[in-house]
């Protein structure tokens, strides 16, 4: 989805919401992403991947920890593994809570 469309997302329809953004001026998320996180109540199901020059930099916004990664091809496998780990953790929590299966669940 375009960064200008997050208002159209109803997080209640998803077990996990993944946001990919870029760090602005070493200090913050894109204002549209911030606005999206500001308006939702179920931030526990959000995973944020934020590109930054320093992959060891830690960033948190409203209790949502961002995975930070330098946009380098050599790091793709590690970045994908970190994303998969967070997505799996959130999906397992949703499953443990006994939510009914949705269309497309495999």
Secondary structure as UniProt FT lines:
FT   HELIX           3..8
FT   HELIX           11..13
FT   STRAND          17..22
FT   TURN            25..27
FT   HELIX           31..39
FT   HELIX           43..45
FT   STRAND          46..51
FT   TURN            55..56
FT   STRAND          59..61
FT   TURN            62..63
FT   STRAND          64..69
FT   HELIX           73..75
FT   HELIX           76..96
FT   TURN            97..98
FT   TURN            103..104
//
